[in-house]
């Protein structure tokens, strides 16, 4: 089905809904690289005006990626909740934007609506929204999950403590864990990207984190961000696996490039929940995503990268994860060229994930060859905090010495807590106070040379 729209004396034609969505996307280098971006700013405006008139229900009858050839499309359409969709079923994309910005779209109403929305619907409406619209609506969509603490409550922001080390050295990892805990980070997860794929090395890291969590009774969870099949094998061996991690994408082909499909994700989710290692809940999966992954795998089917990213959130929500985050600037400038594109993408991803009912956090980050710097990350971090982001990363000095990219530091989290009055997960907040890490006002207190946590690093060394 072709779409036509006139802007002044010119008419613009769009071959189908997929073409219209791509042309309506705010400019980004990945869509240019894929050859699907609008040729001009005027064509992009025409596409957005045309997209605003498309009925939401069109996305249920016009699959951007064929149902027969893609299991993610089948998941999206087979699990669509028609009853939840009913309140907005008669709306166009433009009507839906107006509704989301209205007082009628309360947090409770949006939570009821989430199962009735497809990723394509939320991607479409995001394309005709300003940044402030994305912030306002996302703020109305808290998503609460639980394992050993409670993530995502309104007025909170959690932090993943990311103690990566280029050689997986126990003392180096332990020092970073100590650093993060003493700055009040780690309520989302203590999560290590291992340098090695060796199962003995990964098991050693799991045991290291399990020891510190158990010894000091920290109400948090650990994760080694290895391939899901490695986590399954480690669970079979009896290793202390809390959260099972996997990178995911929005098409079957892109997921295949990661070495996964929906069946193996279900196997892992079932195995992790069966361990019952959570104390206040059993949301046991952790997923990472990022705009450009489907294009990088040559598995985007001509769909724009932001819509492919939104489809990844449909994969995530099927497994009731504790945490999901977009690693927004990590894939590089081939997909998000500069700070402006990274900021827009971060707000889009957060909005789409939250509207779909996914506990979305953001790795506010960039690679050193992108046209971006830490001031851009400060801007995005601040905007996301205003939007109610579930969690962000905490990395010593904001510089990941293993993955070689720039993210956010423990100090950055303290900054946004101060500006917005944000709390940590309540169980973790109480633990910090008991340990004397925070004072009566909730702020970080000076650590004494005899603090019990210091001995943990000495033993690891």
KAWOCOR-V885896 format. One record per residue. N is the residue number from 1. RES is the residue in one letter. BURIAL is 1 if it has 16 or more other ideal C-beta (glycine too) atoms within 10 Angstrom, else 0. Layout:
BEGIN
n | res | burial
N | RES | BURIAL
N | RES | BURIAL
END
This chain:
BEGIN
n | res | burial
1 | X | 0
2 | X | 0
3 | X | 1
4 | X | 0
5 | X | 1
6 | X | 0
7 | X | 0
8 | X | 0
9 | X | 0
10 | X | 0
11 | X | 0
12 | X | 1
13 | X | 0
14 | X | 1
15 | X | 0
16 | X | 0
17 | X | 1
18 | X | 1
19 | X | 1
20 | X | 1
21 | X | 1
22 | X | 1
23 | X | 1
24 | X | 1
25 | X | 1
26 | X | 1
27 | X | 0
28 | X | 1
29 | X | 1
30 | X | 1
31 | X | 1
32 | X | 0
33 | X | 1
34 | X | 1
35 | X | 0
36 | X | 1
37 | X | 1
38 | X | 1
39 | X | 0
40 | X | 0
41 | X | 0
42 | X | 0
43 | X | 1
44 | X | 1
45 | X | 1
46 | X | 1
47 | X | 1
48 | X | 1
49 | X | 1
50 | X | 1
51 | X | 1
52 | X | 1
53 | X | 0
54 | X | 1
55 | X | 0
56 | X | 1
57 | X | 0
58 | X | 0
59 | X | 1
60 | X | 1
61 | X | 0
62 | X | 0
63 | X | 1
64 | X | 1
65 | X | 1
66 | X | 0
67 | X | 0
68 | X | 0
69 | X | 0
70 | X | 1
71 | X | 1
72 | X | 1
73 | X | 1
74 | X | 1
75 | X | 1
76 | X | 1
77 | X | 0
78 | X | 0
79 | X | 0
80 | X | 1
81 | X | 0
82 | X | 0
83 | X | 0
84 | X | 1
85 | X | 1
86 | X | 0
87 | X | 0
88 | X | 1
89 | X | 0
90 | X | 0
91 | X | 1
92 | X | 1
93 | X | 1
94 | X | 1
95 | X | 1
96 | X | 1
97 | X | 1
98 | X | 0
99 | X | 1
100 | X | 1
101 | X | 0
102 | X | 0
103 | X | 0
104 | X | 0
105 | X | 1
106 | X | 0
107 | X | 0
108 | X | 0
109 | X | 0
110 | X | 1
111 | X | 1
112 | X | 0
113 | X | 1
114 | X | 1
115 | X | 1
116 | X | 1
117 | X | 1
118 | X | 1
119 | X | 1
120 | X | 1
121 | X | 1
122 | X | 1
123 | X | 1
124 | X | 1
125 | X | 1
126 | X | 1
127 | X | 1
128 | X | 1
129 | X | 1
130 | X | 0
131 | X | 1
132 | X | 0
133 | X | 1
134 | X | 1
135 | X | 1
136 | X | 1
137 | X | 1
138 | X | 1
139 | X | 1
140 | X | 1
141 | X | 1
142 | X | 1
143 | X | 1
144 | X | 0
145 | X | 1
146 | X | 1
147 | X | 1
148 | X | 1
149 | X | 1
150 | X | 1
151 | X | 1
152 | X | 1
153 | X | 1
154 | X | 0
155 | X | 0
156 | X | 1
157 | X | 1
158 | X | 1
159 | X | 1
160 | X | 1
161 | X | 1
162 | X | 1
163 | X | 1
164 | X | 1
165 | X | 1
166 | X | 0
167 | X | 0
168 | X | 1
169 | X | 0
170 | X | 1
171 | X | 0
172 | X | 1
173 | X | 1
174 | X | 1
175 | X | 1
176 | X | 1
177 | X | 1
178 | X | 1
179 | X | 1
180 | X | 1
181 | X | 1
182 | X | 1
183 | X | 1
184 | X | 1
185 | X | 1
186 | X | 1
187 | X | 1
188 | X | 1
189 | X | 1
190 | X | 1
191 | X | 1
192 | X | 1
193 | X | 1
194 | X | 1
195 | X | 0
196 | X | 0
197 | X | 0
198 | X | 0
199 | X | 0
200 | X | 0
201 | X | 1
202 | X | 1
203 | X | 1
204 | X | 1
205 | X | 1
206 | X | 1
207 | X | 0
208 | X | 1
209 | X | 1
210 | X | 1
211 | X | 1
212 | X | 1
213 | X | 1
214 | X | 0
215 | X | 0
216 | X | 0
217 | X | 0
218 | X | 1
219 | X | 1
220 | X | 1
221 | X | 1
222 | X | 1
223 | X | 1
224 | X | 1
225 | X | 1
226 | X | 1
227 | X | 1
228 | X | 1
229 | X | 0
230 | X | 1
231 | X | 1
232 | X | 1
233 | X | 0
234 | X | 1
235 | X | 1
236 | X | 0
237 | X | 0
238 | X | 0
239 | X | 1
240 | X | 1
241 | X | 1
242 | X | 1
243 | X | 1
244 | X | 1
245 | X | 1
246 | X | 1
247 | X | 1
248 | X | 1
249 | X | 1
250 | X | 1
251 | X | 1
252 | X | 1
253 | X | 1
254 | X | 1
255 | X | 1
256 | X | 0
257 | X | 1
258 | X | 0
259 | X | 0
260 | X | 1
261 | X | 0
262 | X | 1
263 | X | 0
264 | X | 1
265 | X | 1
266 | X | 0
267 | X | 0
268 | X | 1
269 | X | 1
270 | X | 0
271 | X | 1
272 | X | 1
273 | X | 1
274 | X | 0
275 | X | 0
276 | X | 0
277 | X | 1
278 | X | 1
279 | X | 0
280 | X | 0
281 | X | 1
282 | X | 1
283 | X | 1
284 | X | 1
285 | X | 1
286 | X | 1
287 | X | 1
288 | X | 1
289 | X | 1
290 | X | 1
291 | X | 1
292 | X | 1
293 | X | 1
294 | X | 1
295 | X | 1
296 | X | 1
297 | X | 1
298 | X | 0
299 | X | 1
300 | X | 1
301 | X | 1
302 | X | 0
303 | X | 1
304 | X | 1
305 | X | 1
306 | X | 1
307 | X | 1
308 | X | 1
309 | X | 1
310 | X | 1
311 | X | 1
312 | X | 1
313 | X | 1
314 | X | 1
315 | X | 1
316 | X | 1
317 | X | 1
318 | X | 1
319 | X | 1
320 | X | 1
321 | X | 1
322 | X | 1
323 | X | 1
324 | X | 1
325 | X | 1
326 | X | 1
327 | X | 1
328 | X | 1
329 | X | 1
330 | X | 1
331 | X | 1
332 | X | 1
333 | X | 1
334 | X | 1
335 | X | 1
336 | X | 1
337 | X | 1
338 | X | 1
339 | X | 1
340 | X | 1
341 | X | 1
342 | X | 1
343 | X | 1
344 | X | 1
345 | X | 1
346 | X | 1
347 | X | 1
348 | X | 1
349 | X | 1
350 | X | 1
351 | X | 1
352 | X | 1
353 | X | 1
354 | X | 1
355 | X | 1
356 | X | 1
357 | X | 1
358 | X | 1
359 | X | 1
360 | X | 1
361 | X | 1
362 | X | 1
363 | X | 1
364 | X | 1
365 | X | 1
366 | X | 1
367 | X | 1
368 | X | 0
369 | X | 0
370 | X | 1
371 | X | 0
372 | X | 1
373 | X | 0
374 | X | 1
375 | X | 0
376 | X | 1
377 | X | 1
378 | X | 0
379 | X | 1
380 | X | 1
381 | X | 1
382 | X | 1
383 | X | 1
384 | X | 1
385 | X | 1
386 | X | 1
387 | X | 1
388 | X | 1
389 | X | 1
390 | X | 1
391 | X | 1
392 | X | 1
393 | X | 1
394 | X | 1
395 | X | 1
396 | X | 1
397 | X | 0
398 | X | 1
399 | X | 0
400 | X | 1
401 | X | 0
402 | X | 1
403 | X | 1
404 | X | 0
405 | X | 1
406 | X | 1
407 | X | 1
408 | X | 1
409 | X | 1
410 | X | 1
411 | X | 0
412 | X | 1
413 | X | 1
414 | X | 1
415 | X | 0
416 | X | 1
417 | X | 1
418 | X | 0
419 | X | 0
420 | X | 0
421 | X | 0
422 | X | 1
423 | X | 1
424 | X | 1
425 | X | 1
426 | X | 0
427 | X | 1
428 | X | 1
429 | X | 1
430 | X | 0
431 | X | 1
432 | X | 1
433 | X | 0
434 | X | 0
435 | X | 1
436 | X | 0
437 | X | 1
438 | X | 1
439 | X | 0
440 | X | 0
441 | X | 0
442 | X | 0
443 | X | 0
444 | X | 1
445 | X | 1
446 | X | 0
447 | X | 1
448 | X | 0
449 | X | 0
450 | X | 0
451 | X | 1
452 | X | 0
453 | X | 1
454 | X | 0
455 | X | 0
456 | X | 1
457 | X | 1
458 | X | 0
459 | X | 0
460 | X | 1
461 | X | 0
END
